[in-house]
């Protein structure tokens, strides 16, 4: 009977371990949530900073606006994110940005191209501060 308890305990531990491993795999293979506001910079043929605000649908489609320092202005953007890859474009400028997103969805970076000009870019997500009122 002692042997049977050990076998049941070992089987339960194995099932728990496999369930946990499956949960980790599922969490790391999902598309990161990128909706919100981002701050970043770009360099290369043109250098500057940007603020990016967008919404993301369930399929990873991104829509929003980007405010560039050079060429200065606000431009509509659309794009798509899948797992760790991202691609989006600033319609009014003709720039296409491609790159990767960190596992937590808080940083992204890559390359950009606009006509003959190219360069690199990086950005980080601006997090909202939640104020808690204590009694």
N, C-alpha and C positions, 0 to 999 in steps of 0.2 A: 504494500500500500504506500510505503514511503517513496518507492520508485515512481509510482503513478503521479504523486503530487509534484515531483520534480519534472516529470515529462509534461504535465499540464502547465506548470509555471514556465518552463522553457518554451512551450508552444505559444503561450500568451505573450511572452517577451518578444519572441520572433515576430508575431503578428503586429505588435505595437511598434517595433522597429521598422518593419516594412511600411506601415501606415505613415509613420513619421517621415521616412525617406521619400515616399510618394508625395506627401504634402510639400516637402522642400522642393522637389522637382517641379511640381505644379506652380509653386509661388515664383520660382526663378524663370519660368518660361512664359509668363504672362506679359502682356504689353504694359509698360509703365504708364501711369497717369500723369500727363504733362500739362493739363489745363491749368491756367493761372498766369502769373506774371513772371517773366524771366529778365535777367540783366546780363549783358554780355559785351564782348568786344570782337573786332575783326581786324585783320592785318593782311598785308600783301600789296596788290596793285592800288588799293584804297584802304585806309585804316580809319577806325573810329569805334564808336560804341553804339549799342542798341538796347532798346527795351521792347520786349515781345510780350504780347498778351493774346492768349488764344483759348479756345474751347476744343474739347476732344470728344468725339462720339464713341460709341461702344466698339466700333470697328477700327479705331485708331486714326480716323480722319481728323485733321486739325484745320481750324479756320480762325482768323483773327487779324491783328494788325501789328506791324513792326514800326517803331520810331527809330530812324537812323540819324546819326550825327553827320554823316557824309555819304551820299548826297542827303542833305537835311530834309526831313519830312516824314510824314506818316504814310505807310503803304499797306494795302491789304495783302494778306498771305494765306496760302493754303498749303497743306502738306499731309504727310502720312507717317505714322510710327508703327513699327512692328518689332516686338521684343526689344532688341537693343539698337535697331537701326532707325534712322530718321532721315526724311527728305522733305524740304519745303522750299517755296519760292516767294520772293517779293515781287509781285506782279508789276508794279509801276517802275521798278528798277531793272527788271530782267535778270535778277540774280537767283541762282539756284544753290541751296545749301544742302549738303549731305553730311552724314556723320553717325556717331554712336551716342547712346544715352546710357548713363550709369544704371546699375541694377536697381537702385532705389528711386530712380527718376528725378534726381536732384541736380545732376550735372549733365551737360552734353557738349560735344565738340566735333569738329570736322573740317571740311574744306568748302569753299564757295567759289563760284565761277559766274562771271557776267561779261559776255562778249569775250574779248581776248584776255581780260583781267582775271586773276585767280588769287586765292589766299587761304588763310585759315581763320577759324572762328571758335569761340568757346562761350558758354553761358552757364549760369546757375539759377535755380528757381528761387524766387523771393517768397519766403514763408510768411504766412499771416500770424500776427501776434494776437493771441486770445487773452483778453483781460478778464480776470475772475474777480468778482466783487465779494469780499468776505464779510460775514455779518459783524 
